């Protein structure tokens, strides 16, 4: 009873979006240079909800539909705080390029200047990728398996390839935005950059093994009543400091 066209397109679409973001990998061997890389990142990550929406709706299952609706509400809510957090390095560096944001941290990492903001960013990344303790799209206890319940074999594999590709790419951007440096020009620095990415990927798995699943209302309260006011307050503080200094 599934709607076959979007049912088969949804996993492929999710994986394509996850792989598109790897175009922003900062390296001298990149095929293209994105001067507006952060805007491209926001545009592509904003499309991620459509893969989950198509998968849940086209499966024609109440469990899949409920899981996809919860995931969409969660992803859209946390995109707001993610966009606000991205404004911090933009204000400090004055560029939309991941290259320049990374290079600007040669002397000091931005995470030392904005420790609470980097924490908000990491929690938002966990929520954006639907990982535990925010994995409401696939809550086994109440939704059997969530939005992917009707998928098997290749479709199921593509969905989880997209999920883990998103984890790695969010680890990549966390390393660039808050733990950057001149990782593009020296072999040793490139190894350090890869270790930072692996450290953040390990944190995703570590959080999954350490915390139980949140209640859904607490998840929404966290972003709308916690992260959003905190990010706006820090943003106002940073903007005021920049205005008075320059």
Secondary structure, DSSP 4 states (H G I P E B T S, - for coil): ---HHHHHHHHHHHHHHHHHGGGG---TT-SS--TTHHHHHHHHHHHHHHHHHHHHHHTT-HHHHHHHHHHHHHHHHHHHHHHHHHHHHHHHH--S-HHHHHHTTSSS-HHHH-HHHHHHHHHHHHHHTT-TTS-GGG-HHHHTTGGGTT--HHHHHHHHHHHHHHHHHHHHHHHHHHS--STTT-HHHHHHHHHHHHHHHHHHHHHHHH-PPPPHHHHHHIIIIIIHHHHHHHHHHHHHHHHHH-
